[in-house]
Amino acid sequence: MIRAGRDEGAELEQALEGLARIFGRAGPAERVGPHFTCREANLIAYVLVLSRHVDAAIVWLDEHAASDTDEDLHGGADFDAAQYITGGR
């Protein structure tokens, strides 16, 4: 738990690193990604990108998008998570 007066920055970094390890692995992302809405998946990707875990964000969105339909934000065969994250789509 983060407590006042401690090195909160280092603890936050460790927590974000842990999230990146979980959401950035294809297996866990594939299992849970489809259960998140596109908006929720974007929020997770945003946190990963802002914490310098771009590769994890790409894996996360790719696995989330695998179950999306053409009507969904990440749907369609042409969805490219790397392009999406960098503003290409």
JOPE-V579758 format. One record per backbone hydrogen bond with DSSP energy under -1.0 kcal/mol. NH is the residue of the N-H (numbers start at 1). CO is the residue of the C=O. E is the energy in kcal/mol with one decimal. If there is no record, write none. Layout:
{{NH	CO	E} {NH	CO	E}}
This chain:
{{6	3	-1.6} {8	6	-1.9} {11	7	-1.8} {12	8	-2.7} {13	9	-2.3} {14	10	-2.2} {15	11	-2.2} {16	12	-2.7} {17	13	-2.4} {18	14	-2.0} {19	15	-2.1} {20	16	-2.4} {21	17	-2.0} {22	18	-1.8} {23	19	-3.0} {24	20	-1.8} {25	22	-1.2} {29	25	-2.3} {30	26	-2.7} {31	27	-2.0} {32	28	-2.4} {33	29	-2.4} {35	32	-1.8} {36	33	-1.7} {41	37	-2.7} {42	38	-2.5} {43	39	-1.9} {44	40	-2.0} {45	41	-2.4} {46	42	-2.7} {47	43	-2.1} {48	44	-2.2} {49	45	-2.7} {50	46	-2.7} {51	47	-1.4} {52	49	-1.9} {53	48	-3.0} {57	53	-2.0} {58	54	-2.2} {59	55	-2.2} {60	56	-2.7} {61	57	-2.6} {62	58	-2.6} {63	59	-2.4} {64	60	-2.5} {65	61	-2.9} {66	62	-1.1} {67	64	-1.2} {68	65	-1.5} {72	69	-1.6} {75	72	-1.2} {79	76	-1.5} {84	80	-2.6} {85	81	-2.6} {86	82	-1.5} {87	84	-1.1} {88	83	-3.8}}
